[in-house]
Amino acid sequence: METEFLGGTALVCLVGVVGLVVIAFFASAIRIVPEYNRLVVFRLGRCVGSKGPGIVILVPIIDRAVNVDLREQVREIPHQTSITKDNAAISVDFIWYYKVVDPTESVLQVGNFEAAAQGMATTTLRAVIGGIPLDDVLSERETINNLLRTRLDEVTERWGVKVTNVEIREIIPPRDITDAMNRQMTAERNRRALVTESTGQREAAINVAEGEKQSNILRAEGEKQSAILRSEGERQAQLLRAQGFAAALEAIYGVAKTVDQKTMTLQYFEALKAMGDGASTKFIFPMEFTSLMQNFIKGEGK
């Protein structure tokens, strides 16, 4: 009984081991590849192409798969000392973006793509900076970015990789050049401040002069209107006075036409009486006396 029990146990263990081996076999044979990955399959050392996405069945022991990521990647190139065209030593770092477009070529054409690409980026950076003056390096970053991307892409294209973008992050010039740039920037700011101040003063003077001009124009216009109104008032007053005099003369003339000889005689006597009331000595010759004198003069002449 004991022997039979031991034999049954051994059989169960053997079946379990065989089952585990089968499970491991199928587990290593079946791969689930995401959409952004590809498997470059080598069968007995010979490349049979890329597989995926989805379920990929491999032959264990015979097939070997290399995983390739198709997503866009970013890598950083640390600070590199480069010499510009005018012999200025600067430190430049940048980042570059790449994407695998041919997974098979990226595995077959280069052993370590990232190390090779980083070395190529460093040498390309120095070559590009070496052909540009310092002032252009500091002001033409976009041009340098395009040059770096173009040259890197020319090299990595044969590896099945596309360089999509290059961005320079920081450019550190020498200390003396930095000091000179700071002084230049300070001088430029002072110049702009002086120009702005002088422009403000000029505009203020123009505004003041324009205000005075408008004020003088308005004052002269006011004086003109005032003079016109005064002359118009005087003319109206003179016209009214003349009309008053004319009306008075007309009234006097109208009254005078109604006066008869008796009234005139009475007025004459009243005037003689008023003249006689004074304290001074007076000689009064009536109008009749003058008439008598005229007659006398006429008689003598005869």
Long-range contacts (C-beta under 8 A, 24 or more apart in sequence): 25-60, 28-58, 28-60, 29-57, 29-58, 29-59, 29-60, 30-55, 30-56, 30-57, 30-58, 31-55, 31-56, 31-57, 31-58, 31-65, 32-56, 36-69, 36-70, 36-71, 37-67, 37-68, 37-69, 37-70, 38-67, 38-68, 38-70, 38-103, 39-65, 39-66, 39-67, 39-68, 40-65, 40-66, 40-68, 40-103, 40-104, 40-107, 40-108, 41-65, 42-66, 47-104, 47-107, 47-108, 49-104, 50-103, 50-104, 66-107, 68-100, 68-103, 68-106, 68-107, 69-100, 70-99, 70-100, 70-103, 71-99, 72-97, 72-98, 72-99, 72-164, 73-97, 73-98, 73-99, 75-114, 75-117, 75-118, 77-118, 77-121, 77-122, 77-125, 79-170, 79-172, 80-122, 80-125, 80-126, 82-125, 82-126, 82-129, 82-130, 83-126, 83-129, 83-130, 84-129, 84-130, 84-132, 84-133, 84-134, 84-137, 85-130, 85-131, 85-132, 85-133, 85-134, 86-133, 86-134, 88-134, 88-173, 88-174, 88-177, 89-174, 90-129, 90-134, 90-137, 90-171, 90-172, 90-173, 90-174, 91-170, 91-171, 91-172, 92-125, 92-129, 92-168, 92-170, 92-171, 92-172, 93-168, 93-169, 93-170, 94-121, 94-125, 94-145, 94-148, 94-166, 94-167, 94-168, 94-169, 95-166, 95-167, 95-169, 96-121, 96-148, 96-149, 96-152, 96-163, 96-165, 96-166, 96-167, 97-163, 97-164, 97-165, 97-166, 98-156, 98-161, 98-162, 98-163, 98-164, 99-161, 99-162, 99-164, 100-160, 100-161, 100-162, 101-160, 101-161, 101-162, 102-160, 102-161, 103-160, 104-160, 105-158, 105-159, 105-160, 106-159, 106-160, 106-161, 109-158, 109-159, 109-160, 110-159, 113-159, 113-161, 116-159, 117-152, 117-156, 117-161, 120-152, 120-155, 120-156, 121-148, 121-152, 124-148, 124-151, 124-152, 124-155, 127-151, 134-173, 134-177, 137-171, 138-171, 138-173, 141-168, 141-171, 144-168
